[in-house]
Amino acid sequence: MELKIVTGMSGAGKTNLVQLLEDMGYYCVDNLPPDLFIRFVELLLQVPSAPTRVALVADVRGRGFFRDAYDVLPELKHKGIAYEIIFLEASDAALVRRFKETRRRHPLAENGGVLEGIRAERQRLQRIRGEADVIIDTSELTVPEFKRQAAALLGADADGRLLVNVLSFGFKYGLPIDVDLVMDARFLPNPYYVAELKPLSGLDAPVRAYVLERPATESFLTQYCRLLVELAPQYQAQGKQHLSLAVGCTGGRHRSVAVAEEIGRRLAAALPQAKVSVAHRDLRRPAGAEKPAES
């Protein structure tokens, strides 16, 4: 049985993730109390025709969730029931905006204060977040983008291959919180200050040529990719199914995009046993956009 436990911040996209998992053939149970996890799984294991891919969704709607979960998860391991925890994260600002747009009440907002409820929930989730196998930050993602990223992260489970996700980002908008390794590409000359390149992105050939056709870039790519190729099987030997890499520049539109695309291309060629995907967090931001205010 492939068992996934889905949790995270209210408003971070658990409903969308459940829809994706159902499309992938998972039998999903929403808001199941954690103290029923073991009995539910053991019951399924006794039924020959039961589904083999199961996702259990649990969050603060189950008031005893956190206390029960911390007791149940070690017991699952003790009984030999393997599981993966998927945690959905989002910034305070993004969550406040979503609750206001939907006019929903936050489950922990006792006096109607959305932000207070978000902060209380984040505090309660701190420990379970630390035990998560996969963390997805949905703050800047549209629903289609989130589903594509989640599908890429979860797709490796079908054939056991290591999934390597390469993400470009802009430092001015903050570090991504859901990655394993971060590399800084700001040592490279910035196409932003070249008039004809400024309106383009790292996906365009002129910018790619400007960034990649430099000795410093080639030296960096050669050494960094060699290190990643050496480390990838070591990560997999330790049971890690997902390896998330981030490459940042100032705005996340030029250097980091071109470098991330090239790292993805080289890793795909050098690691046929892995599944490599590339995403760009800040590419759609207009040039000169400022970091959104965090509450």
Secondary structure as GFF3:
##gff-version 3
##sequence-region A 1 295
A	DSSP	beta_strand	2	8	.	.	.	ID=ss1
A	DSSP	alpha_helix	14	23	.	.	.	ID=ss2
A	DSSP	beta_strand	27	30	.	.	.	ID=ss3
A	DSSP	three_ten_helix	34	36	.	.	.	ID=ss4
A	DSSP	alpha_helix	37	45	.	.	.	ID=ss5
A	DSSP	beta_strand	53	57	.	.	.	ID=ss6
A	DSSP	alpha_helix	65	78	.	.	.	ID=ss7
A	DSSP	beta_strand	84	89	.	.	.	ID=ss8
A	DSSP	alpha_helix	92	102	.	.	.	ID=ss9
A	DSSP	alpha_helix	114	124	.	.	.	ID=ss10
A	DSSP	alpha_helix	126	130	.	.	.	ID=ss11
A	DSSP	beta_strand	134	137	.	.	.	ID=ss12
A	DSSP	alpha_helix	143	154	.	.	.	ID=ss13
A	DSSP	three_ten_helix	155	158	.	.	.	ID=ss14
A	DSSP	beta_strand	162	170	.	.	.	ID=ss15
A	DSSP	three_ten_helix	171	173	.	.	.	ID=ss16
A	DSSP	beta_strand	181	184	.	.	.	ID=ss17
A	DSSP	three_ten_helix	191	193	.	.	.	ID=ss18
A	DSSP	alpha_helix	205	212	.	.	.	ID=ss19
A	DSSP	alpha_helix	215	237	.	.	.	ID=ss20
A	DSSP	beta_strand	242	249	.	.	.	ID=ss21
A	DSSP	alpha_helix	255	270	.	.	.	ID=ss22
A	DSSP	beta_strand	274	280	.	.	.	ID=ss23
###
